[in-house]
Amino acid sequence: MSKVLIIGAGGVANVVAKKCAQNSADYSELLIATRTKSKADKIASSITNIPVSTAKVDADDPKEVAAIIRDFKPKLVMNIALPYQDLSIMDACLETGVDYLDTANYEPKDVAHFEYSWQWAYQERFKKTGIMALLGSGFDPGQTNVYTAWLKKHHFDRMDTLDIVDCNNGDHGKAFATNFNPEINIREITQNGRYWQDGKWVETSPLEIKADIAYPEVQVRGSYVLFHEELESLVKNFPELKRARFWMTFGDNYIKHLTVLQNVGMTRIDPVKFNGVDIIPLEFLKALLPAPDSLGEGYSGLTCIGCQVVGEKDGKPKTAFVYNVCDHAKCFAETGGQAISYTTAVPAMLGGALMLRGTWKKAGVVNMEEMDPDPFMNEIGKWGLPWKLLEGDAAKLV
Ligand code: NDP
């Protein structure tokens, strides 16, 4: 039973807090600290079975975060704010000697580029302090890393190719909205695509490679290759992979809106003078778009996210696909959040719980696939994200 500090109070943090409260055997008390305290208060007011307090913090400032940690004395800090805050919160954890967890890798605010190098550079300092940083404990990254490690452990002697497929077949009824933080989401999608092939990265134009993928229990959807952060750690930790790609569905309507916004300069992240004031167009656009935590009501349809591996077992070629299907409406009924927030939050809660119990314990900076996948796979269904395994022809999606 442990006290835990959650930083952030957006769409994902709302579900994280509610899932932690459901798991009161591991999470005995929460402090939700964020930039806009009223949002943390709203989440806290809906949780009654464990004590939840709230605080205002600017998580860009490691000193402010460290002061809150010293005062509350949590066993774990869950960074559910934005990737911009990863390093400042890790600095605060180092200063106070407390374990760290996040769901997305660091990216600097002024460059639309994300990679693990900045966080992996903390390895020696975390080891020396004897604390753990669990990186990317969401769904993708997160559960997809665990799926890959589990397939390798139980189903493959050698993995040749990995295809991570992410389908959101839901409808939120809005003309245009992003399912998680609009700034981070649009920065990710408008970048060049990238995949791993024969020991090096192959770069593509944004959304250049498209295929129709038949998602089990959902439907055939046009899917695009884009670079996603778990590819970076997975090809490092499974160097046998000859090819690793990440696919995501986008509807024509979404792409049409995004194209127009890009063409008129609304996705720019450099300052533009307007009436004598510097504004960043993408930050302004975020202010206009629906917040991810407001999308849940009336959101219908399913998500399907999984990992397809082709390789060899016992001298024979093998294909396997492990996946989860999640229902937006059911997520909303349970937590008030939509399925993207939910599928991110449940692995964050379970990753944190495994750290609190000492089941996942390692001093240093670790990605999810470096830990034993079995305790996670055995328990994740119970918390709302059951998985299924397909083998042979049924597992060949792409
Ligand atoms: P939201 O925009 O809904 O929430 C972000 C929260 O962080 C807000 O409460 C925001 O405060 C707070 N915040 C931002 N800056 C600061 C700061 N300097 N100090 C304190 N608090 C701050 O985003 P989501 O909930 O949708 O996403 C949360 C995280 O989850 C992101 O990092 C995202 O990339 C990640 N994610 C990971 C996925 C995965 O599968 N691994 C999938 C989806 C998301 P305010 O309310 O004042 O703006």
Boltz pocket constraint, residues with backbone or C-beta under 6 A from the ligand:
constraints:
  - pocket:
      binder: B
      contacts: [[A, 7], [A, 8], [A, 9], [A, 10], [A, 11], [A, 12], [A, 13], [A, 33], [A, 34], [A, 35], [A, 36], [A, 39], [A, 57], [A, 58], [A, 59], [A, 60], [A, 79], [A, 80], [A, 81], [A, 82], [A, 83], [A, 85], [A, 103], [A, 104], [A, 136], [A, 137], [A, 138], [A, 139], [A, 140], [A, 141], [A, 142], [A, 179], [A, 180], [A, 181], [A, 182], [A, 184], [A, 291], [A, 292], [A, 293], [A, 340], [A, 343], [A, 344]]
      max_distance: 6.0
